Amino acid sequence: MYHPAYAKRTRTAAENCAMTSDSTMDQSGVRYSPTPFQAFDVEKRFHGTNVDVTVSEFWSWGFSDVRDNALRGVLAEFLVAKALGINLGVRQSWDSYDLQMDDGTTIEVKSSGYLQSWAQARHSQIAFSGLKARNWSSKSGYSVGREYRADLFIFGVQTASEHDRYDRLDVNQWEWWVAPRRVVEERGSRNITLGTVRNIAAGPVLFDNLLDVVERVRDGHE
């Protein structure tokens, strides 16, 4: 139901956005360029209310079930970054690759697992998709052709096969394989099965040994 007070609050929010946004259009037609975000402080609280609304509570509510396919992928990227010593800022979901090492090596992380956050009659088939994708930019949109966009591909499998043994904090429940772009390109596919990964990639390796394997594959020794 329409209420004048609600309309007033909406106008105020819009006015605030207009005051804080850079709305100058550049030559490519981009009007709203986001400013860089700082990482959330878990101790911070949402403001504008007397209700206790915290960042940590939001994270706990929204991102605890990492069996979820989307969240598993984010967790896999995070674990790879930590294993490789990559400095973490704020994740950019629209970048052409997932991670970048200090030497400029770009990495695409793909993940899968046997268990899901819903009831299953059987384990999920381990497969990895989206190897070949279109680039996107705010200026030109999606590219026409698909391509392999990273120097290295890291494939991770969460190996727990029973829910009572699943430990989301145990990094050694993950197995990793590493392949250079050249090898993935030779397959010419957008998707790949675990059987193929075992044939073309170095691994499996656990968390603490991932950096060594990545460096060997990067340097052409695997």
N, C-alpha and C positions, 0 to 999 in steps of 0.2 A: 504494500500500500504506500502511495506517495505521502511523504511527510516533509513539510518545509524545512524542518531542522536538519533532516538528512541531506536535503539538497544544499543547504548552507555548508555543511561539513564537506560535501563533495567538492563544492566550488573552492573552498579553502585549500583542500589538498591539491587540487589542480593548479591553483595560483602558486602554492608553495613549490610545486614541481617546475612551473614556468620560471620562477625566480632563481632556481638552483641549476637548471639545465642550460647547456650551451646549445641554443637552437639556431645558430648561424649555419646556413647550408653551404657546404664546400662544392667544388667544381664537379664532383662525381655525384652530387645529389644527396649525400649523407647529411642529415640535419642533426641527429642526436647521437653523439659519440660518447660512450660511457667513460667515466673516470675510473682509474684502477681501483679495485676493491682491496681492502686490507682483510686479512684473515680474521674471522670472528674470535673474540675473546670469550671463552666458555663461562667466565664469571660475569659477563655483561647481562644486563636486563633490558627488556624492551621498555620503551618509555611512552608517555602519553596516557598512562593508566595507573591506578593504584593496585591493580591486580599483579601478583608476583608472576611474571612471565620471563623465563630465563632462556638464554641460548643453550645451556647444557640440557635443559628439559626438552627443548625443541629437537636437538640432535638425538637424544635418547629415544624420543617418541618416533621420529621419522626415519632413523637410519640404523636401528639396532639389528634388524633382521637381514643380515648380509647373505642369506641364502637366496634372496630375491635376485633375479638375473641382472637387473640394472645396478643394484648396489654391489653385487659381487664383482662386477667389472670395475667399479670405482675403487673398491678395496684392493683388487689386484694391481691397479695402477699405483696406489699408495704403497703397497708392499714392495713392488719393483723399485720405486723411487727410493725407498729407504734402503733396500739391499744394495743399490748402486751408489748411494751417497749423494743423490740429487737433491739440491735445495728445494724445499717446497714453499711455494707461495700460495696462490689461490688457483684451484683447478680451472682450466679454460676448456669447456666442453666443445667449443667450436673450432679449436685448432686443428690443423691438418695432421697432427700426430699427437700422441699422448704425453711423451716425455722427451727431454733433451739433456744429454750428458754435457759435462763441462767442455769437452772437446768438440761439441757441435753435433755429435751422433744423435740422430732422431730415432725414437722408439715407438712402436705401436704395440700395445699390450692387449692380448685377447685371453679371455678366461671362460671356463666352463666348470660344471660340477655335477655330481651324481644326484644330489639331493636338492629339492626345491622347497619353497615356503608353503606349498600346498600338499595335500595328500596325493601319493603316487601309487599306481599299480606296479610300476617297475622303475628302475633307475633311468634317469635321463641319458640319452646318447651324448657322448662327449664330442662336440663339434665346435668349430670356430667360424664365425661369419664376419662379413664386412671387411675382408682383407683389401679389397679393391674398391675405392670409393671416389666420389666426386669432391673436388675442392669447393669450398664456399668462402665468399668474402662479402662484407657488408656493401661493398661498392658494385660488385658485378653479379652477386648471387652465386648459384651453383655453376660449376664448369660443365661443359657438354660431355666430355669423356671421363671415364673412371681410370684411376691409376693407383699404383702401390706407393704410398706417400711417406714411408719411413725407411731409414737405413737398416734397421733391425726389427724383427718381429719376435716378441716373447709370448709364448703360449703357457698359460697357467691352468692347472687343474686342482680344484679342491677335492681331495681324494676320499673324504669321509663317505662311507656307504651306509651307515646307520645313524639315525638321529641321536641316539643316546651316546654315541661316540663323537659326534660333531662338536668341535671346539673352535669357535670363531676366532679365538685369540692365539691359537697354536699355529705358528707359521710353518711348522714342519708337517702340517696336514696338506700343504701345497707342494706340487711338483711342477717344475718349469723346464721348458725347452726353448732354445734360441736358434733363429735362422736368419741369415742375411736376406736382404730384399731380392737379390739375384736368384736365390733358390726358390723363393716364393713366387717370383715372376714367372719362372720356368713352368710352374704348374698352370698358370693362366686362369686361375679360378678365384671367385669371390669368397668361397667357403672351403673349409678343409676339415677332414676328420682326424681324430686322434691317431688312428693307424698311419695316416700319411705323415702327420707331424713326427711320429716316431722314426719314420724312414728318412726324412729330409733335414731334421733339426738336431742340434746337439742337446743331449739330455737323456733322461730326466736328471735334474739337479735340485737340491734343496736350497732354502733361502740363503744360508750362510755361504754357499758356494756359487751363487748366481753371478756375482760380480766377476769372478774369475772366468767363467764360461762366456759371459758377454764380451769381455775384453779379448778373449781368444777368437771368438767368432768375428768380432769387429776387425781384428788385425789379420784375419785370414788364416788362422791356425787350426780351425775346425771345419 
